[in-house]
Amino acid sequence: MPDATIRGRFVWHQLMTTDTKSAAGFFAKVVGWKTQPFAQDPSYTMFVAKGRPMAGLMVLPEDAVAMGAPPSWTTYIGTPNVDETARQAAALGGKVLRQPADIPTVGRFAVIQDPQGAVFAAFTPAQAAPPDAPPTVGDFSWHELSTSDWRAALTFYQRLFGWEETSAMEMGPEMGTYQMYGWKGKTLGGMFKKPAQMPGPPSWLPYIKVTDSKKAAAAVKELGGRVVNGPMEVPGGDWIAQGVDLQGAMFAVHSAKPAEPKKPARPKAAKRRVARKPVRKAKPARRTSAARRSKGQRKSGSKRRRR
């Protein structure tokens, strides 16, 4: 039975590149991922962290190279029925670049180009997907679409995956509106009009969550990659940086707002100790001679009465 909860979720990411060994070493140092071969196909490499797969790595196919496709990340979006999603995408003006096909024991996928030219993959997993959880370090935490018409693109993806508009902010006269979108009350990413000076066609850019975007950007430069934007603070206090790896694939990193340093606790004012004087017990009042005589007279009177 199809898993309806998978619809609209970002479920996988894959880097297709011309030098997998170089890319593996690059992302190991920038992001902290490790690598291991895929058990069912040793030619396919898995990026792993915290004991679980984070993304895939493979050689850019020769037919893609012949078509002029550069090294790039492909974003996989979940759907209960990939065949139906491919048909619907074509009916909405998109193009199916690779017809639905099976990955044994893994799932079924199709590669689709949206009406504005951005490429993504639709994916139906063979097994029920794990519950959606907040991204942690090593996960992909944001998905950004630069496109020629974000309004038309959002309508396309809304019909395919049920996404909805969330908040928006103005980015100036050149970029215009940065429209964020979400799924079931959760914001997943943003869309904006691609500026004229921004190279390449419309595309998806996935953000990898790291501990510190500034340190990750410094590592990119040290390894010979390029930082094309940032590191910079974004509304809310988080930090991002966008870069290009050694083979030319663009990617981005994201780190959470740094925790504010704790203020040192003020020492508690010492309580002033007031020395208490010992309380002296009051001595019984001394009887006067008149009182003693009166007491003696009472005693002698009582003796006479007893006689």
Summary of the structure (lengths in Angstrom):
residues: 307
radius of gyration: 37.3
end to end distance: 120.2
largest distance: 144.9
contacts: 834
relative contact order: 0.13
helix: 22%
strand: 38%
